Amino acid sequence: MNIFYEEEGGFKVGNILADNTTSLQVENTHGKRSKIKAANVMLRFAQPGLSEFMTQAEQVAAGIDVDFLWEACPADEFDFDALARDYFGHAPNPVEAAGALIRLHSSPMHFYKKGKGRYKAAPADALKAALASVEKKRLQTEQQARYTEELTQFKLPAEFDGKLDALLYRPDRNTIEVKALEAACAATHLSAAHLLERCGALPSTHDYHLNKFLFENFPRGTGFPEVAVAEHPELPLAPVTAFSIDDASTTEIDDAFSVEQLPNGNWRIGIHIAAPALGIAPGSPIDIIAAQRMSTVYMPGDKITMLPDNVVQAFTLCADKVCPALSLYVEVDAATLAILGSESRVERLHIASNLRHDTLEPLFNEQTLAAGKLDYDHAAELKLLWDFVQKLEAARGKSADNSTQQIDYTFHVENDRITIGHRLRGSPIDKVVSELMILANSTWGKLLDDRKVAGIYRTQNNGKVKMSTVAAPHQGLGVSHYAWSSSPLRRYVDLVNQRQLISVLREETPAYAKNDTALFAILRDFDTAYTTYNEFQRNMERYWCLRWLLQEKEKVEALTPTLSRIAGEGANDSLRELILPAIVLRENLVKFADIPLVGRVPSLPELPPSTRVTLEIASVDLLDLEFEARYLASQETPA
């Protein structure tokens, strides 16, 4: 005797070896023996054989019209054999009964299972909805397949228009667009960005990186709502005029300097910081904008300011204007340039001029200072400041030795072409500005701490730099206190600290109390945003370094005909390659000599650090921000 039984959600047949009333020992068509429950047996039959039975039963099931079967079944629960009797019009044989059961079981939309061999017809509305869902999935599957086919042929489906940012930067794997894109990527062995570029969807590699950053950090765009700058009380006018020193592209001019000789012969040096805290109250519309952005975002050729332009213009220390300022005055001994005392004020200040690096540096540098050339604007003041900041640097325990000067790189983008310049860090311009900013930030940080007024400090201990609401030394700078306060137009932390400082000077209640939860939230949000912005800036600088490589390669290719004539026939291919110097950092990691680009060169042999090598640029990937280079040669001695 044979049986037709249910097991693990499906149907099987077997030959009975032993019938133990509640359980049976059976052998299947492959000779495998197993024990099953008697309750799982749906039918017993003698003929046909096991293999023929399942084949014939499945043929019967395939021939049953499921819609007619649904219409013919009773409204209440029913047994499969009873429905089979009604459907076939006679007592069904085992094959027919099994076929009816298989059809019922394989149509869960039409029939709900209620027990072993028992079913109930689905309500008409539920069946209609289920069938519509199946049809929808079928159409989506066809649509997904069409998307994938078009993408593998490097054609962008029309339906992808308007969805590219989401596909690239925040793909939802439940959508058919993303599923199709992933399938096409697997078929073409390309990343999503490279595949969409091949489809013509990414006309600008620059915008790919910029839009990714904006999508994640500025989902509502970089524009500002209209805001009005609040009036602030009239301030006393400073008896001095000041000048600023900034890069040519700087519009948010935060700091300026003044030099005045006192009646006693000593010097009074002024460090003047723009004072937007006077017109931006906590919780005001402008403050909410600044608190959301936390900092100006920098990138080669562009920036996203923290504050709206009308707010910047109201407080930037622009030439020929009288501007509100938070000033730190230090009295300096005329002979030794030692600091004798300091005073902070909130005042109005006349800005005489805005000096720019590109025009000032050829005039104010170590060579002109050594030669005594002082034939430029503010030369005497700059010479005094230079002498003074060298004393400040020494007082912090820092060496003035310039033998290990690092290089700062400048990026200038014009008409989609990049110029990368470099200047030695620690030049007179850099040192004057940086040392005076350190003096202001450390002095004001100590003032907040001494007055027991909350502030946000930047500390360093054992090489680890962090933001904190608790004052602590900054070991790297060699100061006991350091609170960013010198860039309130560009950093929200500086704006917060400026509010606190102004409250101290005016003897008012500070905007933030000690252990204020708002202060901790600001610190956390600023740290997160600042890290994100710096990473983006580094990525965009790397992007433009790679663009520079391509520009240089274009120059080489443009010169190839001339070089080939010089080198002789057959030299054209080798002369088309871009060959550049680089310096080994460690193992196969190198840095190019002329630009701040670092990467790995697998073909590099084992060389000591600082060895100068020559590399051949093989390829550049502007989407993955990578390059491929081949090692050519190295100098005998390290650079």
MARKOL-885549 format. One record per residue (C-alpha): residue in three letters; x, y, z. Coordinates in Angstrom, 1 decimal. Example, Ala and Ser with C-alpha at 12.3 -4.5 7.8 and 13.67 -1.06 7.14 Angstrom:
<tikes>
['ala',[12.3,-4.5,7.8]];
['ser',[13.7,-1.1,7.1]];
</tikes>
This chain:
<tikes>
['met',[0.0,0.0,0.0]];
['asn',[1.2,3.5,-0.9]];
['ile',[0.4,6.9,0.8]];
['phe',[0.2,10.5,-0.3]];
['tyr',[1.2,12.7,2.6]];
['glu',[2.1,16.2,3.7]];
['glu',[5.5,17.1,5.0]];
['glu',[7.4,20.4,5.5]];
['gly',[4.8,22.4,3.5]];
['gly',[4.8,20.0,0.5]];
['phe',[3.4,16.7,-0.6]];
['lys',[5.2,13.4,-1.0]];
['val',[4.5,9.8,-1.8]];
['gly',[5.8,6.6,-0.1]];
['asn',[5.4,2.9,0.2]];
['ile',[4.2,1.7,3.7]];
['leu',[6.7,-0.6,5.4]];
['ala',[5.0,-0.6,8.8]];
['asp',[1.7,0.8,10.0]];
['asn',[1.8,1.5,13.8]];
['thr',[-1.6,3.2,13.9]];
['thr',[-0.3,6.7,15.0]];
['ser',[2.8,6.6,12.8]];
['leu',[4.1,4.8,9.8]];
['gln',[7.4,3.7,8.4]];
['val',[7.6,4.6,4.7]];
['glu',[10.1,4.3,1.9]];
['asn',[10.1,7.0,-0.8]];
['thr',[10.9,6.6,-4.5]];
['his',[14.6,7.0,-3.9]];
['gly',[14.7,4.2,-1.3]];
['lys',[15.0,6.5,1.7]];
['arg',[13.1,5.4,4.7]];
['ser',[11.5,7.7,7.2]];
['lys',[8.9,7.9,10.0]];
['ile',[5.8,10.0,9.6]];
['lys',[2.7,10.8,11.6]];
['ala',[-0.5,9.1,10.5]];
['ala',[-2.3,12.4,10.8]];
['asn',[-0.2,13.7,7.9]];
['val',[-1.5,11.0,5.5]];
['met',[-3.9,12.5,3.0]];
['leu',[-4.6,9.5,0.8]];
['arg',[-3.8,5.8,0.6]];
['phe',[-3.6,4.1,-2.8]];
['ala',[-2.5,0.9,-4.5]];
['gln',[-2.2,2.1,-8.1]];
['pro',[-0.5,3.7,-10.0]];
['gly',[3.1,3.4,-8.8]];
['leu',[4.8,6.1,-6.7]];
['ser',[6.5,8.0,-9.6]];
['glu',[3.6,7.8,-11.9]];
['phe',[1.2,8.9,-9.1]];
['met',[3.0,12.2,-8.5]];
['thr',[3.4,12.9,-12.3]];
['gln',[-0.3,12.2,-13.0]];
['ala',[-1.5,14.2,-9.9]];
['glu',[0.5,17.3,-11.0]];
['gln',[-0.9,17.0,-14.5]];
['val',[-4.4,16.9,-13.0]];
['ala',[-3.6,20.0,-10.8]];
['ala',[-2.3,21.9,-13.8]];
['gly',[-5.5,21.3,-15.7]];
['ile',[-7.8,22.6,-13.0]];
['asp',[-9.0,26.2,-13.5]];
['val',[-8.4,27.8,-10.2]];
['asp',[-10.8,30.6,-10.8]];
['phe',[-13.6,28.2,-11.6]];
['leu',[-12.6,26.1,-8.6]];
['trp',[-12.9,29.2,-6.4]];
['glu',[-16.3,30.0,-7.7]];
['ala',[-17.5,26.4,-7.3]];
['cys',[-16.4,25.9,-3.7]];
['pro',[-18.7,26.5,-0.7]];
['ala',[-18.6,29.6,1.4]];
['asp',[-17.7,27.7,4.5]];
['glu',[-14.7,25.5,5.3]];
['phe',[-14.4,22.3,3.2]];
['asp',[-12.4,19.2,2.8]];
['phe',[-10.4,18.8,-0.3]];
['asp',[-12.0,15.4,-1.2]];
['ala',[-15.5,16.9,-1.0]];
['leu',[-14.5,19.7,-3.3]];
['ala',[-12.9,17.2,-5.7]];
['arg',[-16.2,15.2,-5.8]];
['asp',[-18.1,18.4,-6.7]];
['tyr',[-15.5,19.5,-9.3]];
['phe',[-15.2,16.2,-11.1]];
['gly',[-18.8,15.2,-10.7]];
['his',[-18.0,11.8,-9.3]];
['ala',[-16.1,10.2,-6.4]];
['pro',[-12.6,11.1,-7.3]];
['asn',[-9.9,8.5,-7.7]];
['pro',[-6.7,8.9,-5.7]];
['val',[-4.9,10.8,-8.6]];
['glu',[-7.8,13.2,-9.0]];
['ala',[-8.2,13.8,-5.3]];
['ala',[-4.4,14.4,-5.0]];
['gly',[-4.5,16.8,-8.0]];
['ala',[-7.3,18.8,-6.4]];
['leu',[-5.4,19.0,-3.2]];
['ile',[-2.2,20.1,-4.9]];
['arg',[-4.2,22.9,-6.8]];
['leu',[-5.8,24.1,-3.6]];
['his',[-2.5,24.1,-1.7]];
['ser',[-0.7,26.0,-4.5]];
['ser',[-3.2,28.8,-4.6]];
['pro',[-3.0,30.5,-1.2]];
['met',[-4.6,33.7,-2.6]];
['his',[-7.7,31.8,-3.6]];
['phe',[-7.9,29.4,-0.7]];
['tyr',[-6.9,29.8,3.0]];
['lys',[-5.6,26.7,4.6]];
['lys',[-7.5,25.8,7.8]];
['gly',[-6.1,22.5,8.7]];
['lys',[-4.9,19.2,7.2]];
['gly',[-6.7,19.0,3.9]];
['arg',[-9.2,21.7,4.9]];
['tyr',[-9.5,25.1,3.2]];
['lys',[-11.8,28.1,3.0]];
['ala',[-12.3,30.3,-0.1]];
['ala',[-10.8,33.8,0.1]];
['pro',[-13.3,36.7,0.3]];
['ala',[-13.8,38.4,-3.1]];
['asp',[-12.3,41.7,-2.0]];
['ala',[-9.3,40.0,-0.5]];
['leu',[-8.8,37.9,-3.6]];
['lys',[-9.1,41.0,-5.9]];
['ala',[-6.5,42.8,-3.8]];
['ala',[-4.1,39.9,-3.8]];
['leu',[-4.4,39.4,-7.5]];
['ala',[-3.8,43.1,-8.1]];
['ser',[-0.7,42.8,-5.9]];
['val',[0.6,39.9,-7.9]];
['glu',[0.0,41.7,-11.2]];
['lys',[1.8,44.8,-9.8]];
['lys',[4.8,42.7,-8.8]];
['arg',[4.8,41.1,-12.2]];
['leu',[4.9,44.5,-13.9]];
['gln',[7.6,45.7,-11.6]];
['thr',[9.7,42.6,-12.3]];
['glu',[9.4,43.3,-16.0]];
['gln',[10.2,47.0,-15.5]];
['gln',[13.2,46.1,-13.4]];
['ala',[14.5,43.8,-16.0]];
['arg',[14.1,46.5,-18.6]];
['tyr',[16.0,49.0,-16.4]];
['thr',[18.8,46.5,-16.0]];
['glu',[19.0,45.8,-19.7]];
['glu',[19.2,49.5,-20.6]];
['leu',[21.8,50.2,-17.9]];
['thr',[24.0,47.3,-19.1]];
['gln',[23.8,48.9,-22.5]];
['phe',[24.9,52.2,-20.9]];
['lys',[21.6,53.9,-21.5]];
['leu',[19.9,55.8,-18.7]];
['pro',[16.2,54.8,-18.2]];
['ala',[14.0,57.8,-18.5]];
['glu',[12.4,56.9,-15.2]];
['phe',[15.7,57.6,-13.4]];
['asp',[15.5,61.3,-14.1]];
['gly',[15.2,63.1,-10.8]];
['lys',[16.2,60.1,-8.7]];
['leu',[20.0,60.1,-9.3]];
['asp',[21.0,61.7,-6.0]];
['ala',[19.0,59.1,-4.0]];
['leu',[20.4,56.3,-6.2]];
['leu',[24.0,57.4,-5.7]];
['tyr',[24.0,58.8,-2.1]];
['arg',[21.2,57.0,-0.2]];
['pro',[20.0,54.0,-2.2]];
['asp',[16.9,52.3,-1.0]];
['arg',[17.4,48.6,-1.8]];
['asn',[13.6,48.0,-1.7]];
['thr',[13.1,50.0,-4.9]];
['ile',[13.2,48.5,-8.3]];
['glu',[15.6,51.2,-9.5]];
['val',[18.2,50.3,-7.0]];
['lys',[17.7,46.6,-7.6]];
['ala',[18.1,47.1,-11.3]];
['leu',[21.2,49.3,-10.8]];
['glu',[22.8,46.7,-8.5]];
['ala',[22.1,44.0,-11.1]];
['ala',[23.6,46.1,-13.9]];
['cys',[26.7,46.9,-11.7]];
['ala',[27.2,43.2,-11.1]];
['ala',[26.9,42.4,-14.8]];
['thr',[29.2,45.2,-16.0]];
['his',[31.6,45.0,-13.0]];
['leu',[31.3,48.7,-12.5]];
['ser',[30.4,50.7,-9.4]];
['ala',[27.1,52.6,-9.4]];
['ala',[28.9,56.0,-10.0]];
['his',[31.1,54.6,-12.8]];
['leu',[28.1,52.9,-14.5]];
['leu',[25.9,56.1,-14.3]];
['glu',[28.8,58.1,-15.7]];
['arg',[29.0,55.7,-18.6]];
['cys',[25.3,56.3,-19.1]];
['gly',[25.9,60.1,-19.3]];
['ala',[24.1,60.8,-16.0]];
['leu',[27.2,62.3,-14.4]];
['pro',[28.4,65.1,-16.7]];
['ser',[30.6,66.6,-13.9]];
['thr',[32.8,64.5,-11.6]];
['his',[33.2,67.6,-9.4]];
['asp',[29.5,67.9,-8.9]];
['tyr',[29.3,64.2,-8.1]];
['his',[31.4,64.8,-5.0]];
['leu',[29.9,68.2,-4.1]];
['asn',[26.3,66.9,-4.5]];
['lys',[27.1,64.0,-2.3]];
['phe',[28.2,66.3,0.5]];
['leu',[25.3,68.6,0.0]];
['phe',[22.8,65.7,-0.1]];
['glu',[24.0,64.5,3.2]];
['asn',[24.6,67.8,5.0]];
['phe',[22.5,70.4,3.3]];
['pro',[19.4,68.6,2.1]];
['arg',[17.5,71.8,1.9]];
['gly',[20.1,73.6,-0.1]];
['thr',[22.8,76.1,0.8]];
['gly',[20.7,79.3,0.5]];
['phe',[19.6,81.4,3.4]];
['pro',[16.2,82.7,4.3]];
['glu',[15.8,86.5,4.6]];
['val',[17.0,87.6,8.0]];
['ala',[17.5,91.1,9.5]];
['val',[20.5,92.1,11.5]];
['ala',[19.5,93.4,14.9]];
['glu',[20.7,96.9,16.0]];
['his',[23.2,97.0,18.7]];
['pro',[23.9,99.7,21.3]];
['glu',[26.3,102.5,20.3]];
['leu',[29.9,101.7,21.2]];
['pro',[32.8,103.9,22.1]];
['leu',[35.2,104.6,19.2]];
['ala',[38.7,103.1,19.5]];
['pro',[41.5,105.7,19.3]];
['val',[43.4,103.6,16.9]];
['thr',[43.0,102.4,13.3]];
['ala',[43.6,98.8,12.3]];
['phe',[44.5,96.6,9.3]];
['ser',[43.8,93.0,8.5]];
['ile',[45.9,90.3,6.8]];
['asp',[44.0,87.7,4.9]];
['asp',[44.0,85.5,1.8]];
['ala',[42.8,87.2,-1.4]];
['ser',[39.5,85.2,-1.3]];
['thr',[38.6,85.9,2.3]];
['thr',[35.3,87.8,2.7]];
['glu',[34.6,86.9,6.4]];
['ile',[37.4,89.1,7.8]];
['asp',[37.4,88.2,11.5]];
['asp',[40.6,89.8,12.8]];
['ala',[42.7,93.0,12.5]];
['phe',[45.6,94.5,14.3]];
['ser',[46.8,97.9,15.5]];
['val',[50.0,99.3,16.9]];
['glu',[50.2,102.5,19.0]];
['gln',[53.0,104.0,20.9]];
['leu',[52.1,105.1,24.4]];
['pro',[53.3,108.3,26.1]];
['asn',[55.7,106.2,28.3]];
['gly',[57.4,104.9,25.2]];
['asn',[55.9,101.4,25.4]];
['trp',[53.8,99.9,22.6]];
['arg',[50.2,99.0,22.8]];
['ile',[49.4,96.2,20.4]];
['gly',[45.7,95.6,19.5]];
['ile',[44.1,92.4,18.4]];
['his',[40.7,93.2,17.1]];
['ile',[38.0,90.5,16.4]];
['ala',[34.8,91.1,14.6]];
['ala',[31.8,91.1,17.0]];
['pro',[28.8,89.5,15.4]];
['ala',[27.6,88.4,18.9]];
['leu',[26.5,91.9,19.4]];
['gly',[23.8,91.5,16.8]];
['ile',[23.0,87.7,17.0]];
['ala',[21.1,86.9,20.1]];
['pro',[20.8,83.2,21.3]];
['gly',[17.8,81.6,19.7]];
['ser',[17.3,84.3,17.1]];
['pro',[16.7,83.4,13.4]];
['ile',[20.3,84.1,12.6]];
['asp',[21.6,82.1,15.5]];
['ile',[19.5,79.2,14.5]];
['ile',[21.0,79.2,11.0]];
['ala',[24.6,79.4,12.5]];
['ala',[23.8,76.7,15.0]];
['gln',[22.6,74.4,12.2]];
['arg',[25.7,75.0,10.0]];
['met',[28.3,75.3,12.8]];
['ser',[31.0,76.5,10.5]];
['thr',[31.9,77.8,7.1]];
['val',[32.6,75.0,4.7]];
['tyr',[35.8,75.4,2.6]];
['met',[36.7,73.8,-0.7]];
['pro',[39.0,74.8,-3.5]];
['gly',[37.4,77.5,-5.6]];
['asp',[34.3,77.9,-3.4]];
['lys',[32.9,78.0,0.2]];
['ile',[29.6,77.7,2.0]];
['thr',[29.4,80.4,4.6]];
['met',[28.1,79.9,8.1]];
['leu',[26.2,83.2,8.1]];
['pro',[24.1,85.0,5.5]];
['asp',[25.9,87.5,3.4]];
['asn',[24.1,90.5,4.9]];
['val',[25.1,89.4,8.3]];
['val',[28.7,88.9,7.2]];
['gln',[28.8,92.4,5.6]];
['ala',[27.4,93.9,8.8]];
['phe',[30.3,92.6,10.9]];
['thr',[33.2,91.8,8.7]];
['leu',[36.2,94.1,9.3]];
['cys',[36.2,95.6,5.8]];
['ala',[38.5,98.5,4.9]];
['asp',[37.3,102.0,5.2]];
['lys',[34.5,101.0,7.6]];
['val',[33.9,101.6,11.3]];
['cys',[33.1,98.1,12.7]];
['pro',[32.0,96.7,16.0]];
['ala',[34.9,94.7,17.5]];
['leu',[36.0,92.8,20.6]];
['ser',[39.5,94.0,21.2]];
['leu',[42.5,92.8,23.2]];
['tyr',[45.1,95.4,24.0]];
['val',[48.5,94.3,25.3]];
['glu',[51.1,96.8,26.6]];
['val',[54.6,95.8,25.5]];
['asp',[57.8,97.0,26.9]];
['ala',[59.6,99.1,24.3]];
['ala',[63.0,97.5,24.9]];
['thr',[62.3,93.9,25.6]];
['leu',[58.8,93.5,24.0]];
['ala',[57.7,91.7,27.1]];
['ile',[54.0,91.9,27.9]];
['leu',[53.3,94.2,30.8]];
['gly',[49.6,94.0,30.9]];
['ser',[46.4,93.5,28.9]];
['glu',[42.9,94.9,28.6]];
['ser',[39.8,93.8,26.7]];
['arg',[37.2,96.1,25.3]];
['val',[34.0,96.1,23.3]];
['glu',[34.2,99.0,20.9]];
['arg',[33.9,100.5,17.4]];
['leu',[37.0,100.4,15.3]];
['his',[38.1,102.0,12.1]];
['ile',[39.6,99.6,9.6]];
['ala',[42.3,101.4,7.5]];
['ser',[43.1,98.6,5.1]];
['asn',[42.8,94.9,4.2]];
['leu',[46.2,93.5,3.3]];
['arg',[46.2,90.4,1.2]];
['his',[48.7,87.6,1.2]];
['asp',[49.4,87.6,-2.6]];
['thr',[50.5,91.3,-2.6]];
['leu',[51.9,91.5,0.9]];
['glu',[54.2,88.5,0.9]];
['pro',[56.6,89.7,-1.8]];
['leu',[57.1,92.8,0.4]];
['phe',[57.0,91.4,3.9]];
['asn',[59.1,88.3,4.2]];
['glu',[62.2,87.1,5.9]];
['gln',[64.5,88.4,3.1]];
['thr',[63.1,91.9,3.1]];
['leu',[63.1,92.0,6.9]];
['ala',[66.7,91.0,7.0]];
['ala',[67.5,93.6,4.4]];
['gly',[65.6,96.3,6.3]];
['lys',[63.2,97.1,3.4]];
['leu',[60.2,98.8,4.9]];
['asp',[58.8,100.6,1.9]];
['tyr',[55.2,99.4,2.0]];
['asp',[52.0,100.1,3.8]];
['his',[52.0,99.4,7.5]];
['ala',[55.7,98.3,7.3]];
['ala',[56.7,99.8,10.6]];
['glu',[53.7,98.1,12.4]];
['leu',[54.4,94.8,10.7]];
['lys',[58.1,94.9,11.6]];
['leu',[57.2,95.5,15.3]];
['leu',[54.6,92.7,15.2]];
['trp',[57.2,90.4,13.7]];
['asp',[59.6,91.1,16.5]];
['phe',[56.9,90.7,19.1]];
['val',[55.5,87.4,17.8]];
['gln',[58.9,85.9,17.8]];
['lys',[59.1,86.7,21.5]];
['leu',[55.6,85.1,21.9]];
['glu',[56.7,82.0,20.1]];
['ala',[59.8,81.6,22.3]];
['ala',[57.7,82.2,25.5]];
['arg',[55.5,79.2,24.5]];
['gly',[58.6,77.0,24.4]];
['lys',[58.5,76.7,20.6]];
['ser',[61.6,76.8,18.5]];
['ala',[62.1,79.4,15.8]];
['asp',[64.2,77.0,13.7]];
['asn',[62.8,77.1,10.2]];
['ser',[64.8,74.1,8.9]];
['thr',[61.8,71.8,9.2]];
['gln',[59.2,74.2,7.9]];
['gln',[56.1,72.5,6.4]];
['ile',[54.5,73.6,3.2]];
['asp',[51.0,75.0,2.9]];
['tyr',[49.3,74.6,-0.4]];
['thr',[47.0,77.0,-2.1]];
['phe',[44.3,76.1,-4.6]];
['his',[43.0,78.5,-7.2]];
['val',[40.2,77.4,-9.5]];
['glu',[39.4,79.5,-12.5]];
['asn',[37.4,78.4,-15.6]];
['asp',[37.5,74.9,-14.3]];
['arg',[41.3,74.9,-14.3]];
['ile',[43.3,74.4,-11.2]];
['thr',[46.5,76.2,-10.1]];
['ile',[48.2,74.7,-7.0]];
['gly',[50.7,77.0,-5.3]];
['his',[52.7,76.5,-2.1]];
['arg',[54.2,78.6,0.6]];
['leu',[56.4,77.7,3.6]];
['arg',[54.4,77.6,6.8]];
['gly',[55.9,79.9,9.4]];
['ser',[56.5,82.8,7.0]];
['pro',[56.4,86.2,8.7]];
['ile',[52.8,86.7,7.5]];
['asp',[51.7,83.3,8.9]];
['lys',[53.6,83.7,12.1]];
['val',[52.3,87.3,12.8]];
['val',[48.6,86.2,12.4]];
['ser',[48.9,82.8,14.1]];
['glu',[50.8,84.0,17.2]];
['leu',[48.5,86.9,17.7]];
['met',[45.5,84.6,17.4]];
['ile',[47.0,82.2,19.9]];
['leu',[47.6,85.1,22.3]];
['ala',[44.0,86.3,22.0]];
['asn',[42.5,82.8,22.3]];
['ser',[44.7,81.9,25.3]];
['thr',[44.1,85.2,27.1]];
['trp',[40.4,85.1,26.7]];
['gly',[40.2,81.5,27.6]];
['lys',[42.0,82.2,30.8]];
['leu',[39.7,85.2,31.4]];
['leu',[36.6,83.0,31.1]];
['asp',[38.1,80.4,33.5]];
['asp',[39.2,83.0,36.0]];
['arg',[35.7,84.6,36.1]];
['lys',[34.1,81.1,36.4]];
['val',[32.1,81.7,33.2]];
['ala',[31.3,78.8,31.0]];
['gly',[33.2,78.4,27.7]];
['ile',[34.3,75.9,25.1]];
['tyr',[38.0,75.1,25.2]];
['arg',[40.3,73.3,22.8]];
['thr',[42.7,71.2,24.8]];
['gln',[45.5,68.8,24.1]];
['asn',[46.9,66.1,26.4]];
['asn',[49.3,63.4,25.3]];
['gly',[48.9,64.4,21.7]];
['lys',[45.1,64.1,21.7]];
['val',[43.2,67.2,20.8]];
['lys',[39.6,67.6,21.9]];
['met',[36.9,70.1,22.6]];
['ser',[35.8,70.5,26.3]];
['thr',[33.8,72.8,28.5]];
['val',[36.5,72.4,31.2]];
['ala',[39.6,74.5,30.9]];
['ala',[42.8,72.5,30.5]];
['pro',[46.3,73.1,28.9]];
['his',[46.9,72.8,25.2]];
['gln',[50.3,71.1,25.3]];
['gly',[50.9,71.4,21.6]];
['leu',[50.6,75.2,21.7]];
['gly',[52.3,75.5,25.1]];
['val',[49.5,77.5,26.7]];
['ser',[47.5,76.9,29.9]];
['his',[44.1,77.9,28.3]];
['tyr',[42.9,77.9,24.7]];
['ala',[39.3,78.9,23.7]];
['trp',[38.6,79.5,20.1]];
['ser',[37.3,83.1,20.0]];
['ser',[39.0,84.7,17.0]];
['ser',[36.8,83.5,14.1]];
['pro',[33.1,84.2,15.2]];
['leu',[32.0,84.9,11.6]];
['arg',[33.2,81.4,10.5]];
['arg',[32.9,79.1,13.6]];
['tyr',[29.9,78.8,15.9]];
['val',[32.1,77.9,18.9]];
['asp',[33.9,81.2,18.5]];
['leu',[30.6,83.0,18.4]];
['val',[29.4,81.3,21.6]];
['asn',[32.7,82.1,23.4]];
['gln',[32.4,85.7,22.2]];
['arg',[29.0,86.0,23.8]];
['gln',[30.4,84.8,27.1]];
['leu',[33.4,87.2,26.9]];
['ile',[31.1,90.2,26.2]];
['ser',[29.0,89.3,29.2]];
['val',[32.1,89.3,31.3]];
['leu',[33.3,92.7,30.0]];
['arg',[29.8,94.2,30.5]];
['glu',[29.3,92.4,33.8]];
['glu',[26.1,90.8,32.6]];
['thr',[24.6,87.4,33.1]];
['pro',[26.3,85.0,30.6]];
['ala',[24.2,83.4,27.9]];
['tyr',[25.3,80.0,29.0]];
['ala',[25.7,78.8,32.6]];
['lys',[28.1,76.3,33.9]];
['asn',[27.1,72.7,33.0]];
['asp',[24.4,74.1,30.6]];
['thr',[23.1,71.3,28.5]];
['ala',[22.9,73.6,25.5]];
['leu',[26.6,74.2,25.7]];
['phe',[27.3,70.4,25.7]];
['ala',[25.0,70.0,22.7]];
['ile',[26.8,72.8,20.9]];
['leu',[30.2,71.2,21.6]];
['arg',[28.9,67.8,20.3]];
['asp',[27.3,69.2,17.2]];
['phe',[30.2,71.4,16.3]];
['asp',[32.7,68.6,16.7]];
['thr',[30.7,66.4,14.4]];
['ala',[30.2,69.1,11.8]];
['tyr',[33.7,70.3,11.9]];
['thr',[35.1,66.8,11.3]];
['thr',[32.7,66.3,8.4]];
['tyr',[33.6,69.6,6.8]];
['asn',[37.3,69.0,7.1]];
['glu',[37.0,65.6,5.6]];
['phe',[35.0,67.0,2.7]];
['gln',[37.7,69.8,2.2]];
['arg',[40.4,67.1,2.1]];
['asn',[38.5,65.1,-0.4]];
['met',[37.9,68.1,-2.7]];
['glu',[41.6,69.0,-2.4]];
['arg',[42.5,65.5,-3.5]];
['tyr',[40.0,65.8,-6.4]];
['trp',[41.7,68.9,-7.6]];
['cys',[45.1,67.4,-7.2]];
['leu',[44.0,64.6,-9.5]];
['arg',[42.6,67.2,-11.9]];
['trp',[46.0,68.8,-11.8]];
['leu',[47.6,65.5,-12.9]];
['leu',[45.2,65.4,-15.9]];
['gln',[46.0,69.0,-16.8]];
['glu',[49.7,68.2,-16.7]];
['lys',[49.1,65.1,-18.8]];
['glu',[47.3,67.3,-21.3]];
['lys',[50.3,69.6,-21.5]];
['val',[52.6,66.7,-22.1]];
['glu',[50.3,65.4,-24.9]];
['ala',[50.2,68.8,-26.4]];
['leu',[54.0,68.9,-26.6]];
['thr',[54.3,65.4,-27.9]];
['pro',[54.8,66.3,-31.6]];
['thr',[57.6,68.7,-30.8]];
['leu',[59.2,66.3,-28.3]];
['ser',[58.9,63.5,-30.8]];
['arg',[60.8,65.4,-33.4]];
['ile',[63.5,66.1,-30.9]];
['ala',[63.7,62.5,-29.7]];
['gly',[63.4,61.0,-33.1]];
['glu',[61.0,58.7,-34.9]];
['gly',[59.1,56.1,-32.8]];
['ala',[59.4,58.0,-29.5]];
['asn',[55.9,59.4,-29.5]];
['asp',[54.2,56.8,-27.3]];
['ser',[56.7,57.0,-24.5]];
['leu',[56.7,60.8,-24.5]];
['arg',[53.0,61.0,-24.0]];
['glu',[53.2,59.7,-20.4]];
['leu',[53.3,62.1,-17.4]];
['ile',[56.4,61.6,-15.3]];
['leu',[56.6,63.3,-11.9]];
['pro',[58.8,63.4,-8.8]];
['ala',[57.5,62.0,-5.5]];
['ile',[58.9,61.3,-2.0]];
['val',[58.6,58.0,-0.2]];
['leu',[56.7,58.3,3.1]];
['arg',[56.8,54.6,4.2]];
['glu',[56.6,51.3,2.5]];
['asn',[54.8,51.9,-0.8]];
['leu',[53.2,55.1,0.3]];
['val',[54.4,58.3,-1.5]];
['lys',[53.6,62.0,-1.7]];
['phe',[54.1,64.0,-4.9]];
['ala',[56.8,66.6,-4.6]];
['asp',[54.7,69.5,-6.1]];
['ile',[51.2,68.9,-4.9]];
['pro',[49.6,67.6,-1.6]];
['leu',[48.7,64.2,-3.1]];
['val',[49.4,61.0,-1.3]];
['gly',[48.8,57.5,-2.5]];
['arg',[50.2,54.0,-2.8]];
['val',[52.4,52.7,-5.6]];
['pro',[52.5,48.8,-5.5]];
['ser',[55.5,48.7,-7.9]];
['leu',[57.6,50.7,-5.5]];
['pro',[60.6,48.7,-4.3]];
['glu',[61.7,48.8,-0.6]];
['leu',[63.2,52.2,-0.1]];
['pro',[64.0,54.3,3.0]];
['pro',[61.6,57.1,3.9]];
['ser',[62.3,60.5,2.3]];
['thr',[63.8,58.9,-0.8]];
['arg',[62.9,60.9,-3.9]];
['val',[61.5,58.8,-6.7]];
['thr',[60.2,59.3,-10.2]];
['leu',[56.7,58.0,-11.1]];
['glu',[54.9,57.5,-14.3]];
['ile',[51.1,58.3,-14.0]];
['ala',[49.2,55.5,-15.7]];
['ser',[45.6,56.5,-14.9]];
['val',[43.4,58.8,-12.8]];
['asp',[40.0,58.0,-11.4]];
['leu',[38.1,61.2,-10.5]];
['leu',[35.1,59.3,-9.0]];
['asp',[37.0,57.0,-6.6]];
['leu',[39.7,59.7,-6.1]];
['glu',[42.5,57.3,-6.9]];
['phe',[45.4,57.2,-9.3]];
['glu',[47.6,54.5,-10.7]];
['ala',[51.3,55.1,-11.0]];
['arg',[54.4,53.1,-11.9]];
['tyr',[57.8,53.4,-10.3]];
['leu',[60.5,54.4,-12.7]];
['ala',[63.7,55.3,-10.7]];
['ser',[65.0,56.8,-7.5]];
['gln',[67.8,59.0,-6.3]];
['glu',[70.8,57.3,-4.7]];
['thr',[70.4,59.2,-1.5]];
['pro',[67.2,60.4,0.3]];
['ala',[66.0,63.9,-0.3]];
</tikes>
